[in-house]
Amino acid sequence: MKSLWIVANGGVNEPAVSKIGSTPVGQEQSKTVQISKADPNSKGQAPQGPAGFGMMQILLLVFLFVFMYFILFRGPKKREQEHRKMIQSLKKNDKVRTIGGIIGVIVDVKDDEITLKVDEANNTKIRVIPSAVGKNLSDEKGS
C-alpha cells in the first residue's frame, strides 16, 4: 500500500512549489504532491472583491447611523418636548392622570408643585411635582 503526503507552502520568500519526499516505515516509496500558489504573478497582493463593494459598505453604515439617530435620539426628545409643553399648559380645573395612575382635578398650579383633588366627598388633596403628571384628560374629552 502506498502513502500519499500533501504539503502546503505558506512561506512568502519560499519557492511556489514544494516537494517533500520521505519513505514511511515499512514502505518502499511515497508519492509527492505538488501544490502551487493560485497565481505566481500576483506578487503577494490579496484578491480584490467586486468594484464598488467598499462604497456599498460605507453607505450601509451611514444609513444605519441615521436610522439609529432617529430611533434612539430623535423620538424620545420629541416626546419629552411634547410632555414639557403639556405641563406648561396645565391650568386650574384640568383633569389629569399622574404617572402613578392617580386621577385628579388640578386645584393649584405653582412652578415646583401641582395640587390635585383626588376625592370630592372627603376633599382629599395631594401635591405632586409637575413632571409626575402623565396625561391631561381634559384635552381628550374636548377633542
Secondary structure, 3 states (H helix, E strand, C coil): CCCEECCCCCCCCCCCCCCCCCCCCCCCCCEECCCCCCCCCCCCCCCCCCCCHHHHHHHHHHHHHHHHHHHHHHHHHHHHHHHHHHHHCCCCCCEEEECCCCEEEEEEECCCCEEEEEECCCCEEEEECHHHEEEEHHHHHHC
